[in-house]
Amino acid sequence: MSSDADHDVCGMSLAIDVVGGKWKLHLMWVLDAGPQRFGQIRRLLDGVSEKVLAENLRHLESSGVVHREIFPEIPPRVEYSLTPLGETLRLALAPLESWGDEHRAVLATATRPTAPASSPSPIAL
């Protein structure tokens, strides 16, 4: 049974809760290629720390879009893959990727606000 509060959250908010953040969309892209081990994912996502990668994978797993499979081997092997729910999310994200490709040139040259060259000095009292 769902409460009225469940209906107050829009679908966009629910989706952003799943894929929001710096690395989750990139993780979805990496896992689109098929099951991947932690080390493979880390090599493909240049700049992500082990801690942040593990946190993001756990979040996607708890959201039901990523499956974590532990193989009973020595040494242990763990693979991550998209679940059927993750596949539907991947399909929903495809138009976003197309939009980025279509507008790449404009977005690459768009001016972004920059920080001031120096911060004002604090006023001494």
Secondary structure, 3 states (H helix, E strand, C coil): CCCHHHHHCCHHHHHHHHHCCCCHHHHHHHHHCCCEEHHHHHHHCCCCCHHHHHHHHHHHHHCCCEEEEEECCCCCEEEEEECHHHHHHHHHHHHHHHHHHHCHHHHHHCCCCCCCCCCCCCCCC
